[in-house]
Amino acid sequence: VRPGDHVCLSTLANCGACAECDRGRPTMCRKAIGRPQQPFTRHGEPLYQFASNSAFAERTVVKAVQAVRIPEDVPMASAALIGCAVLTGVGAVLNRARVDRGDSVVVIGAGGIGLNVLQGARIAGALTVVAVDSNPAKEEAARRFGAGHFLTSVAEVRDVLPNGADHVFECVGRVELVREAVDLLDRHGQAVLLGVPAVDAEASFLVSSMFLDKSILGCRYGASRPQRDVALYAELYREGRLLLDELVTCTYPVGDFEEAAAEAAAGRVARGVLTF
């Protein structure tokens, strides 16, 4: 990376030297989990950095490993989404679940993460892709990103997949939906947890239901390797296979941050982007 390059920033400030980094698993680097950095100062006092990034500013300070060069023809507003929702959602499909051609996929929650899971499933070659969201207004976007079926209730999934699904992604962060995700699994199926509930939340499932080689997988940041994956996703975008522009529902001047946050909280945007 050189001055003037266009870059995408990841939130993963991994050390690059530990055993996990050496194995190609930077999301498991112990120096990148729960250890916020203090690269800034104000009036001589050190300040913490949010998500190793603090990008709601015209300038920021990151580790070199976090800055990945991207082609200049990738629009900046679209590229801004790669470093979080895209790495998490698409990465969960390709890296963590390793969805294969012909697999069946259910995605619970069609927000910013869920839409990227949907397009990850499409890229991976999944045969049956079902999106579930209680908001019927999200159907158009879900189908655009890769859903072949859109349902407003988890109870309807068995009408499409009577035997259950190979992969179920919970993208909301509600413990009752974690249970639903596990209950929807076919034999040898896996539930992937992407939604983030309260830190002390507990979920339950029938232990007896797991003995047919079923799995529950946690997933941090799409099990991504940003230096590889950001470049890959930028190229998939350039080839028309990865949707980025369509994720940007609206752009806002940075001064309208509160409006952008409210729109996102209400589910009226897939992703809003702040501009300077």
Summary of the structure (lengths in Angstrom):
residues: 276
radius of gyration: 19.0
end to end distance: 22.7
largest distance: 62.6
contacts: 894
relative contact order: 0.15
helix: 40%
strand: 20%
